[in-house]
Amino acid sequence: MMSAKGIVLKSRREIDLIREGGRLIREALERARATINPGVRTVTVNEAIERYLLGQGVRLAFRGYVAKSGQPPFPAGSCISVNDEVVHGIPGERILQEGDIASIDIGVERNGYYADAAATFPVGRIEPRTRSLLQATERALARGIEAARPGGRLSGICRAIQEEVEGAGFSVVRQFVGHGVGASLHEEPSVPNFLSDDMLRNDLLLEPGLVIAIEPMVNAGGPEVRETRNRWTVRTRDGNLSAHFEHTVAVTETGPEVLTR
């Protein structure tokens, strides 16, 4: 069903189909967690993810994806972003070191519907400030999910995330946001992790059937980022660490349902 702003609301059957893919992403992330250790290459982590998901018969949504004109197709089934890499890290020969953090983002398509989720994992023992960054980002995601209730506003999700992040002394990335998800990997609406005048002017009433990917990207330093030479990987401009957590969430009559948990 189409909402007033052209957003496609999902039926219960469609939400259940999205959940099927979401369950497999969660299981793939658990396999990634078990694989991530000091001395392991990021390509090895990606291979474990791909092997599991392809064995389940899903399509890897990121492999071959092109986001903008002139960009090379993304070459892997998962994004693995290490330390100051914010998003869209390309798995390769990089060897994970004790104290690193690795953000893993996975999208799949199953039975014509997409799901999307991400988590940031410690590599061995990490510094207390690094652990605080991960915890604050995960709390921000939880608060954003809690605000995804029928009759609420999209701005409520944005406000909850921003308040949690900035209250912990970190900063929210502004160039990348969450999004609707369903029959396409990226649908309307955009789901910022911060409030802006433009966002408030175009605020959205949350209705049952809305399915969105909520994904705070949080920097230990400033919010500014830069694109690298491969035209995919994005890093923090100041070189500080970044964390990323994401769930696909359905707004239902009784509240938010996390479809990737």
N, C-alpha and C positions, 0 to 999 in steps of 0.2 A: 504494500500500500504506500502511496506517495503522500508525504506530509505537505504542509503549506509552503515550505521553503524548498521543495523538490528533493527532500531527503527520503530515501526508501526505507520505510518501516518494515520489519521482518515479522513473519508469522511464527507461531510456536514451532512448526515443522522446520522452518528455515533456521531458527535459533538452535534447534537440536542438531541440525546438520553442521552448523558452524562449531558446535561443541565437540562433535566427533573429531574434527581436525585439531581443535584446541587441546583435546586430551593427548593426542599424539605429539604435539609440540611440547607439552609438559613432560612427557616421558623422554623425549629427545633431549630436553634440557637437563633432566636427571642423568642421562648418559654422559652428557657433556661435563656435568659436575664431577662425575666419577673419573673422567679422563684428564681433567685439568690438574696438572702437577708440575712442579719445577722440572725443567728439562724436556718438556713435551712441546712439540711444534704445533702452531695453531692449525696447520693443515691436517694434522692428525686428529685434532678435536673435531674439525669439520667432517672428516671422513667418518668418524663414529656417528655423527649426527645424520649424515646422508645415508649411511648404510642402514641405520634403523628406519628412517622415514621411507626410503625407497622400498624397503622390505614390507612396509605396511601399505604400499600401493598408492601413496599420495604423490602429488606433483609438488616439486620444490618451487615455491612462488618467487624466490629471489633469483634463482639461477636463470640467467638470460634476460633479466629485467633491465629496462632502460628508462631512466627517470626524466631525462631531458635530451634535447637535440645535441648530437655530437658526442654523447657520452658512450663509452664502450659498454656492452652488456655486462652485467654483474656476473662474475665467473664461478660463484659458489652457491651452495644451498643455504649457507648461514653467513651472517655478518659477525666477525669476531674482532672487537675493538679493544685494544690493550692500553691501559694507563691513560695517557692524554688523548687517545683516540675516542671521540665522542660517539660516533655512529659510522656504519658502513665500512668497517675494517674488512679488508680482504684476507682470508686465510692464506698462509704461505709458510715460508721456512723459518719465520721468527720463532725463537725458542723462549718459552715462558720461564721467568725467573722468580725465585722466592721473593715475596712481597709485591709482585705485580697484581693487577686486577684485570679481569677479562670480561667484557660485556658481550653476551651472545644474543643475537636477534634472529628469530626464525619465523618464516611465513610458509604456510602450506595451503594447497587447494585440494579439497576432497569433495566429490559429488557436486561440483559446481560452486562451492562456497569456500571462502577463505577464512583463515584465522591467523593471528599474529601475536607473538609474545616475546619478551626479552627478560634477561636477568644478568646481573653482574656478580661474578664469582671471585673470591680471593684465591691467589696462588700461594699455597703454603701459609705462613704467618705474615700478617700485614700490620702496618703501624696503626696505633689507636685512632689517629686522625683519619686514616683511610677507612677504617671500619665505621667510624662515625658518618663518613660520606655515604657509604653503602646503606647504613641503617636509616639515615635521613631520607634518602631517595626511595627506599622501600616504604617508609612511613608515608611519604608524600603520595605515592601511588595508592596506598590503602585509604588515605583521606579523600583522594579524588574519586575512588570507587564508591566510597560511602556517600558521596554527594550526588551520585548518579541515580537519582530517585525521580519517579514520575511526578510532574508538577513543579519540579525544581527547574533551575536554569543552568545552561552550559557555563555561565560565569561562576556558578557555585563550585563547579569542578576546578576551574582555573584558579579561583581564589584559594581554595583549600590547599592545592598543590603549592602555589607560590608562598603562602603563609608558612607552611611546614618547612619548606626549603630555606627560605630566608631567615626564619626564626632559628634555624640550626646554624646559621652563619655561612651558608653556601649560596650559589647563584643558579638561576634557571636559564637554560639555553633558550634563545628566542627564535633562532632561524629555523628550528625544526619542531614540529608539533605532532600531536596525535591526529586521528582521522576516523571517519566512518569505515566500516568493513562489512563485506557480505558477498554479493555476487562478483564484486571487484575487490582487489587488494586495498585500493585507496578510494574511498567514497566521501561524499559530503556527510557530515560537516567536518571542518578542521576543529581540532581540540587542543587549543593552546594550553601551556602549563603556567600561564601568567595572564594578568588582566591588562587590557589596553583600551583606549578610547574607541578604537574601531570595533573591537570585540564586544564592548558594551552596547554600541549602537546597533549591532547585528546579533544581539543575544538571542539564544534559542530556548524555547520551552522544551523540556525533556518529556518525551511521550513513550508509553510502552511500545516495544518493538524497535526502538532505536538501538543499534549495535555500534559500538565505538571501540577503538584501540586507544586506551589511555596510557601515555608513556612519558613520564618525566625523565628528562636528561639533565643532569645536575653536575655543575662544575665546582671543584674545590676552590678555585680562584674566581676570576671574572667570568661573565657570561659570553664573552666574544669567542668566536670560532673561526677557523680558516679551512678552506678546501685544499687538499694535497694534490700533487702532480698526477696521481692516477685518476683524478676526476671523480672519485668515489669517497675515499676516506676523509672524514672531517675530524680535525684536532682542535683542542683548546688553543686559543691564540697565545696565552701566557705560559703554556706548557704544564699547567697544573692538571691533576687527575680529573676524570669524569666518570660518572656512573649512570646506568640506564636500566630501568625496570619498566615492564609493559605487560598489560593483560588486555585481552578482548573481553568486553563487558556488554551485557544486554540490560537495557532498562526494561523492567517488567512491572506489572501492576503492584507487586509486593516489594519492589526494590531492585537493587542491582544483582545480577547473576554473573559471576565470573566464569567465562566459557573456556578459559585456558588454565584452569586450576586443576 
